[in-house]
Amino acid sequence: MRVRNLPWAKDYLPTQPSYVAKPNEYKGRWKEILQVDTLHLEIGSGKGDYWLAMSEQYPNEGWIGLERNTSIAALALKKAEGSFQKNRLFICQDAKDLNEWFEKGELDVIHLNFSDPWPKKRNTKRRLTYRTFLEVYRNLLSDHGKVIMKTDNTQLFEFSLLEFQECRFHLEEVYLDFRKEDHPEDAISEYELKFMKQDHPIYRGIWRK
Ligand SMILES: C[S@@+](CC[C@H](N)C(=O)[O-])C[C@H]1O[C@@H](n2cnc3c(N)ncnc32)[C@H](O)[C@@H]1O
């Protein structure tokens, strides 16, 4: 996602009630703080459409958005302005440090929506479904935890199927054209809407730990 650098973003983030500046201070206490039994993490939330919609649709569950780009994170929190909900929080950092912010087994669902595909081989390790990430997810997920991935990208989806298998996740559901039918239970992300408008099929997989 390309967004020009927004000079106000850095100062704006700490003014927002959903923003978590030091997620390591919440480690092991996210559910208690959000007063929920189920905790979702969306990695690479972009401008926050999915995070916002899902936290409104499922107010009794906890929703954490994670976006590493400061300007994009600020746009996500701008959208949330004026509709404060106590079941959602937002982190502006890189997913490489997940272990520092979450306790083993603390997460119930990890959402990967239209993650950057990093098509060049030399960038394989940056993909959010590369095995080193999947091992971290496995450790942070609860016993019946799951990862839900959506993408338009065939190569990334094929790559991910193999990586999840390699890391002993169980493929529970797979869709090759997820939006062919209505799915009101699942919000549409910004990228998803773009691809739907182009009639591009959306892949979706659900993997259990
Ligand atoms: C292609 S966009 C998709 C945005 C949104 N999920 C959607 O579906 O519309 C991917 C986003 O993930 C973020 N991202 C990529 N790698 C990340 C990482 N390691 N940690 C946190 N965010 C990341 C990027 O900055 C970008 O905003």
The ligand as a Gaussian input file, in Angstrom:
#p B3LYP/6-31G(d) Opt

LIG

0 1
 C       -1.371000      -4.746000       0.766000
 S       -1.739000      -3.896000       2.227000
 C       -3.305000      -4.602000       2.735000
 C       -4.020000      -3.758000       3.716000
 C       -5.342000      -4.324000       4.286000
 N       -5.087000      -5.529000       5.070000
 C       -6.338000      -4.603000       3.210000
 O       -6.665000      -5.782000       2.979000
 O       -6.842000      -3.640000       2.609000
 C       -0.599000      -4.675000       3.388000
 C       -0.351000      -3.820000       4.610000
 O        0.420000      -4.603000       5.526000
 C        1.407000      -3.778000       6.129000
 N        2.502000      -4.665000       6.543000
 C        3.291000      -5.386000       5.729000
 N        4.204000      -6.084000       6.440000
 C        3.979000      -5.786000       7.748000
 C        4.611000      -6.169000       8.955000
 N        5.671000      -6.987000       8.943000
 N        4.129000      -5.684000      10.117000
 C        3.062000      -4.836000      10.122000
 N        2.433000      -4.415000       8.992000
 C        2.876000      -4.882000       7.821000
 C        1.788000      -2.790000       5.025000
 O        2.370000      -1.602000       5.551000
 C        0.445000      -2.554000       4.344000
 O       -0.235000      -1.446000       4.902000

